[in-house]
Amino acid sequence: MRRRIFIAVAGGMLAWPFSSAPQSLKRIPRLCFLTFDPGTPQSPAKRFEGFFERLRELGYVNGETITIDYLHPEGRSDRYPELASECLHRKPDIIAVTTTPGARALKDATTAIPIVMVVGDPVGTKLVASLGRPGGNITGMSQMTSGLAAKRLELLKEAVPELSRVLVLAYLVDPISPLQVQAMKEAASSLGVTLHVIDIKTADDLPVAFEAGSRVGAQGVLTTAESIFRDARARVTELAARYGLPAVYPYAAFAENGGLMAYDDLDDRDLHRSAADYVDKILKGVKPSDLPVQQPTKFQLVINLKTAKALGLILPPALLARADEVIE
């Protein structure tokens, strides 16, 4: 009798861990987050806070219900192929990427692991076949960067009607930059404006570029929309003020930093939150090819009147009336 009781208890003891093992030992998903901006999952770059906030709302807590690897190239765009390899080495279930060079490196590295991107022009840079039918293993968000570049030139011409020559600072190593320059050139031909394009490789190139713009008689300045300029915005706006050049920038933070005007998408935080939603859907079984690429639908014009006065510039009332924010 005792022997039978002992066996029953032992059997119960053995049965318990086996029946619960699949739940307790279940592998949590792994996300590789590749971006230009330094940070960590706990303290990401400010513009990605919406992405990580939304992940937490969806139940993805780093170290508990998901493992997140936050990779960045430490300011060196040539490291993206290396980081793509490192990302794949960590065997992620899904990848999120916020730069076109990073997305290109990942596209070359894998056709199997799902990739959710937030980049400037995924069709123009051939990351996806189309917005509605991205195809393959990549989908996400488009920031409409090329079209907005042309719009900024139009706004600069509206602010300075006599404008005929513009200095364009471009980070041409990024595949999205030449597309923006091309969009500006197409707009310039109808606006009667000549562009003087200078390739910026590092922020240290900026003073020389502004000096070159001064020599050719530039009456205004634009930058393409890449992280190098956002990170160097204080230096860019200081040089623009020094040379007396009105400018329209790709990020609102420029106007807040003393730039004349900025025109960008108002949905940037929402786009990053939507990217987190796509991560959730894919981890739950949806194919990337079945998720259309989303675009922003709202845009903002920010004008710094204090800077306009410092430049001796009287902005047209119609332009001021369209501003979403006026800094005085």
C-alpha positions in Angstrom: 0.0 0.0 0.0 2.8 2.4 1.0 4.6 1.6 -2.3 1.6 2.5 -4.4 1.0 5.7 -2.5 4.7 6.7 -3.0 4.5 6.0 -6.7 1.4 8.1 -7.1 3.0 11.1 -5.3 6.2 10.7 -7.3 4.2 10.5 -10.5 2.4 13.7 -9.6 5.7 15.4 -8.8 7.1 14.4 -12.2 3.9 15.2 -14.1 3.7 18.8 -12.9 6.9 20.3 -14.4 6.4 18.5 -17.7 2.8 19.8 -18.1 3.9 23.4 -17.3 7.2 23.4 -19.1 5.9 24.7 -22.4 4.6 27.8 -20.7 7.5 28.5 -18.3 10.2 27.8 -20.9 8.5 29.4 -23.9 10.9 31.4 -25.9 10.1 35.1 -25.9 10.4 36.9 -29.3 13.5 38.9 -30.2 13.4 42.3 -31.8 16.5 44.0 -33.4 16.1 47.8 -33.5 18.6 49.4 -36.0 18.9 53.2 -36.1 21.3 56.0 -36.5 20.5 57.6 -33.1 22.3 56.3 -30.0 20.1 55.0 -27.2 18.8 51.9 -25.4 15.4 50.2 -25.2 15.0 51.8 -21.7 16.2 55.2 -22.9 15.8 55.5 -26.7 16.4 58.6 -28.8 13.5 61.0 -28.2 11.9 60.6 -31.6 11.5 56.8 -31.0 9.8 57.1 -27.7 6.4 56.6 -29.3 7.6 53.3 -30.8 8.8 51.8 -27.5 5.8 53.3 -25.6 3.4 51.6 -28.0 5.3 48.3 -27.6 4.8 48.4 -23.9 1.1 49.2 -24.3 0.8 46.1 -26.5 2.4 44.0 -23.7 6.0 43.8 -25.0 8.3 44.5 -22.0 12.0 44.3 -22.7 13.6 41.4 -20.7 10.2 39.9 -19.8 7.9 39.4 -22.8 10.4 40.4 -25.5 14.2 40.9 -26.0 15.2 44.1 -27.7 18.6 44.7 -29.2 19.2 48.4 -29.9 22.0 48.8 -32.5 23.4 52.0 -33.9 26.5 52.8 -36.0 28.1 55.4 -33.6 27.9 58.1 -36.3 29.4 55.9 -39.1 27.1 55.0 -41.9 29.6 52.6 -43.4 28.9 50.3 -40.5 25.4 49.4 -41.5 26.4 46.2 -43.3 28.3 45.1 -40.3 25.4 45.9 -38.0 23.0 44.0 -40.3 25.2 41.0 -39.9 25.4 41.4 -36.1 21.6 41.8 -36.1 21.1 38.5 -38.0 23.7 36.8 -35.7 21.4 37.5 -32.8 18.6 35.5 -34.5 15.8 38.0 -34.2 12.2 37.1 -34.9 11.6 40.6 -36.4 13.7 43.7 -37.2 12.8 47.4 -37.0 14.9 50.0 -38.8 14.7 53.8 -39.1 17.4 54.7 -41.7 17.5 54.0 -45.4 21.1 52.8 -45.5 20.3 50.4 -42.6 17.2 49.2 -44.4 19.2 48.6 -47.6 21.9 46.6 -45.7 19.2 44.5 -44.1 17.4 43.9 -47.4 20.7 42.6 -48.8 21.3 40.5 -45.7 17.9 38.6 -45.4 14.8 37.8 -47.4 13.3 35.7 -44.6 13.2 37.8 -41.4 10.3 40.3 -41.3 11.5 44.0 -41.4 9.4 47.0 -40.3 10.9 50.3 -41.5 10.3 54.0 -40.9 12.2 55.6 -43.7 12.0 58.5 -46.2 11.1 57.0 -49.6 10.9 53.2 -49.6 9.6 53.0 -53.2 12.2 55.5 -54.6 15.0 53.6 -52.9 13.6 50.3 -54.1 13.1 48.9 -50.6 9.5 47.9 -51.6 7.8 47.3 -54.9 4.9 49.7 -54.1 3.2 51.3 -51.1 0.0 49.2 -51.4 1.8 45.9 -52.2 5.3 46.1 -50.7 6.1 42.4 -51.4 8.8 40.4 -49.8 9.7 40.7 -46.1 9.7 44.5 -45.7 6.9 46.9 -44.9 6.4 49.9 -42.6 6.1 53.6 -42.8 7.1 56.2 -45.5 7.9 59.7 -44.4 7.4 61.1 -47.9 10.8 62.7 -47.8 11.3 63.5 -51.5 8.0 65.3 -51.9 8.6 67.3 -48.8 12.0 68.5 -50.0 10.4 70.1 -53.1 7.7 71.7 -50.9 10.4 73.3 -48.7 12.0 75.0 -51.8 8.6 76.3 -52.8 8.1 77.8 -49.3 11.6 79.4 -49.4 10.7 81.0 -52.7 7.4 82.2 -51.2 9.2 83.7 -48.3 11.9 85.3 -50.5 10.3 86.1 -53.8 13.6 87.5 -55.3 15.3 84.2 -54.5 17.4 82.9 -57.5 20.2 80.9 -56.0 20.0 78.4 -53.1 22.7 76.5 -51.2 21.6 72.9 -50.7 23.4 70.8 -48.1 23.0 67.1 -48.9 24.3 63.9 -47.3 24.6 62.0 -50.5 25.9 58.8 -49.0 22.3 58.2 -47.9 20.2 56.8 -50.8 17.3 59.1 -49.8 19.4 62.2 -50.3 19.9 62.1 -54.1 16.1 61.6 -54.5 15.5 64.7 -52.4 18.0 66.7 -54.5 16.3 65.5 -57.7 12.9 66.6 -56.4 14.3 70.0 -55.5 15.9 70.3 -59.0 12.6 69.5 -60.7 10.9 72.2 -58.6 13.7 74.7 -59.1 13.3 74.7 -62.9 9.7 76.0 -62.6 10.6 78.5 -59.8 13.5 80.1 -61.6 16.0 79.0 -59.0 19.5 77.6 -59.4 20.7 75.1 -56.8 24.3 74.9 -55.5 24.5 71.4 -54.0 27.3 70.5 -51.7 27.9 67.0 -50.3 28.3 67.0 -46.6 30.2 63.9 -45.2 30.6 65.1 -41.6 29.4 68.1 -39.6 32.9 69.5 -39.9 32.2 70.1 -43.6 29.5 72.7 -42.8 31.6 75.9 -42.4 33.4 75.2 -45.7 30.0 74.6 -47.4 28.5 77.9 -46.2 31.6 79.7 -47.3 31.3 78.1 -50.8 27.6 79.2 -50.8 28.6 82.7 -50.0 31.1 82.8 -52.9 28.4 81.8 -55.4 25.9 84.3 -54.1 23.5 82.0 -52.4 20.4 83.8 -51.1 19.0 80.9 -49.1 19.8 77.5 -47.8 18.1 74.1 -47.6 19.2 70.8 -46.2 18.1 67.3 -47.1 16.4 65.3 -44.3 19.0 63.0 -42.7 20.1 62.5 -39.1 23.4 64.1 -39.7 21.7 67.5 -40.1 19.2 67.0 -37.3 22.0 66.2 -34.9 24.0 69.3 -36.1 21.0 71.6 -36.2 22.6 74.1 -33.8 25.6 74.4 -36.0 23.6 74.7 -39.2 21.3 77.4 -37.8 24.2 79.4 -36.4 26.0 79.3 -39.7 22.8 80.3 -41.6 22.5 83.3 -39.2 26.1 84.2 -39.6 25.8 84.3 -43.4 22.4 85.9 -43.3 20.7 83.1 -45.2 16.9 82.4 -44.8 16.2 78.7 -44.7 13.4 76.1 -44.6 14.4 73.0 -42.6 13.1 69.4 -42.5 12.5 69.2 -38.8 10.5 71.5 -36.4 13.5 71.4 -34.0 15.4 73.6 -36.4 12.9 76.5 -36.0 12.9 76.0 -32.3 16.7 76.2 -32.5 16.6 79.6 -34.3 16.0 78.5 -37.9 13.7 80.6 -40.0 11.2 78.0 -41.0 10.6 74.2 -40.8 8.2 72.0 -42.7 7.8 68.4 -41.7 5.2 65.7 -41.0 3.1 66.2 -37.9 2.5 62.4 -37.7 6.1 61.4 -36.9 5.3 60.1 -33.4 2.2 58.4 -34.8 4.2 56.8 -37.6 6.6 55.3 -35.0 3.6 54.0 -32.9 2.1 52.5 -36.1 5.4 50.8 -36.7 5.1 49.1 -33.3 1.6 48.0 -34.2 3.1 46.4 -37.3 5.7 44.6 -35.2 2.8 43.2 -33.0 0.8 42.1 -36.1 3.7 40.3 -37.7 4.7 38.6 -34.4 1.1 37.3 -34.3 1.4 35.8 -37.8 0.5 38.5 -40.3 2.9 38.5 -43.4 4.8 41.8 -44.1 3.7 41.6 -47.7 0.0 41.8 -46.5 0.6 45.1 -44.7 0.6 48.2 -46.9 3.2 50.9 -46.3 1.6 53.8 -44.4 2.3 57.6 -45.1 1.8 60.7 -42.9 -1.4 62.6 -43.6 -0.7 65.8 -41.5 2.1 68.3 -41.9 3.3 71.3 -39.9 4.8 74.7 -40.9 6.7 76.4 -38.1 8.0 79.9 -38.5 10.4 81.8 -36.2 9.5 85.5 -36.4 12.4 86.5 -34.2 14.8 85.0 -36.8 12.9 86.7 -39.7 13.3 90.1 -38.0 17.1 89.4 -37.4 17.4 88.7 -41.2 15.4 91.8 -42.0 12.8 89.7 -43.7 9.1 90.6 -43.9 7.2 87.4 -44.5 4.1 87.5 -46.7 0.9 87.6 -44.6 -0.5 84.6 -46.5 2.5 82.5 -45.5 2.2 83.5 -41.8 -1.5 82.7 -41.9 -0.8 79.1 -43.0 1.7 78.5 -40.1 0.8 75.9 -37.6 3.2 77.5 -35.1 4.8 81.0 -34.9 7.7 81.5 -32.6 8.0 85.1 -31.4 
